[in-house]
Amino acid sequence: RMIRANITFSTPGQELKTILVTSSIPGEGKSTNAANLGVVFAHEGKKVLIIDGDMRKSTLHQTFKTFNNIGLSNFLAKKISFEEAVQETFTVGLYVITSGPVPPNPAELLSSKAMDALILEAKKTFDIIIIDAPPVLSVSDAQILSNKCDGTLLIVNAGVAEKEVVRKATAILENSQATILGVILNKYVAPRRK
């Protein structure tokens, strides 16, 4: 809830509809953060769509217990409609587009006009669109998607991601002209006071 509030206040006077969630390296909790963020926005009364943009290692269909035989890759390959790609979840107001079958060319699909069309279509129906992207340093997908979104959140796993790695990921996002909303420090344990 605090993250939701901070996101809302980070862009005063600007409409923030599309949020990209990524990390520097795998295993930092980006998908969990994207899912939880979607849930809290839905609890606030927003109509929310989470898109699993990680077509290589998708997890959102497991989190929300939905099917993944069709999804983003099918839509981008122009095999299904937007309506066919969207699935309801058990949380009122929260919908997902799973990644779909792994395509041979994820980066090409994400940089296509079909991806622009999907975001445009989603903006007509949903208040908030959250895109779960692969880690920045693994593939170019997050760079491509960050340029299409209003804001980007970088998830950093405390004690796992090294400073230089986070700096490099931040520089890559900035070079892609991403609007970095902030960094979420995940799994941070505050030192005990003596």
N, C-alpha and C positions, 0 to 999 in steps of 0.2 A: 504493500500500500504506500509505503514511503517512496519507493522508486516511482510508482505511478504519479504521485504528487509532484515529485521532483521533475519528472518528464514534462508534466503539464506546465510547471512554472519556468522551465528552462527556455521556453520559446514564447514569451509574452507577446500577445498581439498577432501571433502567427498560428495558422491552422496546421496542426500536426496530425496527419492521417496515416502516413506510412512510416513504420519504424523497422529498421533492420537490426537484428541481433546476431552478433558474431563474436569470435574470440581469436586469440593469436594462434593457438595450437589446439589440437583435439583434447577432449576430456576436461574442459574447464567449466562445463555446466551451462552452455549457451542454450541448448534445447529446453532444459528444465526452466531456465529463466524466462525464455520466450513463452512457454506454456503457462507458467504462473502469472506472468504479466497479462496474458490474454484473459485469464480467469478473473483477475482483479478488475480489469477494465469492464468485463461483462457484468460483474457484480455491481459496478457503478451505474449500470443501466445502458451501457454502450452496446452497439451491435458490432461484434468483433470477428475478424477473420484472421486465422493464423495460417500462413503458407509455409509448407516444408520445402525450402529452397535448397536443402542439402540432398540432392538426388543421388549422391554416391553412398552416403551413410545415413539413411533416414531413420527417424525414431518417433516422430509425432504420432504416427498411426498406432504405435504401441502405447504411448502415453494416454491417448484418448480412446483407445480400444475401437478403432475404426478399421476399415479395410484399406489395402494399399494396391489393389490390382489395377486401379486406375487413379490418376491424379495429375499433378503438374506436368509431368513429362508427356502425358497423352494430350493435354490441352495445348501445350506448346508445339506439339507435332501435328496439331489441328485434327485430332482424331475424336475429340469429345468437345462438348460445349462448356461454357463457364458454369452453367447450372448443374451439369452432370459432374463437374469436378468438385463442387462444394458439398461437404458432408456436415450434418448436425452433430453436436456432441451432447453429453448429458448435462452440460452447464448451459442454462438458459442464456441465449444471446451470443453464444460462442460457436463458431463454425470453423472447419478446417479444410484446407486443400492439402492432401498428402502428396508425397513426392511422386508416387506412381512408379512403374517399372524403371530400372536404371537404364538411361539412354546411352548411346555410344559417345555423345557430344554435349554434355551438360552445359559447358560454358557458352557454346554457340547458341543453344536454346535460350539461355538466360539473357543473352545480349540481343535476342531477336525482337522484331516488332510485335510478335505474339505476346511476349512478356510485358511490353508496354501496354498492349491492348488489355491484358489481364488486369493489370494494376488500375487502368482507367475504368474498366468495368466494375472492379471491386469497390472503387471509390464512390460509385453511384449507389451502391447498396449498403456499404458498411461504414461505420463511424471511425473505426481504427483497423488498420491492416498491419499485422506483425509478420515479418519474414524471417524465418530461421535460416541463416546462411552457413555454409561451411567455414572452417577457420581461415583467417586471412592468409597465413603463411603456407597453407597446404595447396590451395588452388586459387585461380583468379576469380572464382564465382562471387565472393564477397565484394571484391572491387567493383565488379560489374553491377551488382545489385545495389550497392551503397549509393551509386550515382543516380539511381532511379527512386530513391527513398528520401523523405523529408528529413529523417534523422537516423543516426546509427548509434547503437549501444555496444560497447566493447566489454565482454565478460573476461575478467582476469581471475584465475584461481590462485589465491594466496598461497605462497610456498611452492608453487609448481612452475608458473610462468616467470622467467627471468626478466629483469628490467630491460635488457637489450632487446629481447624478443618482443616485448610490449611496445617499446619505442619504434621498432621496425614495422610492426603491424599498424601502429598509429600513423607513421609516415606514409605507408602504402595507401591507407584510407584517405589521408589528406591529399595525396597526389591524385586520387580518384575524384577529388572535390566532394568528398563525403562531409556532411554536417555531423560532427561527432557530438552527441548530446551529453555523453559522459562515459565513465567507466564504472562497472559494478564489480566490486571486490568480493569475490565468492569464497566461501569457506574460511573466512578470516576469523581467527580466534584471538580475542583481545587478551593481552597479558594481565595476569592477576595482580591486583595491588597487594603490597605487603602490609 
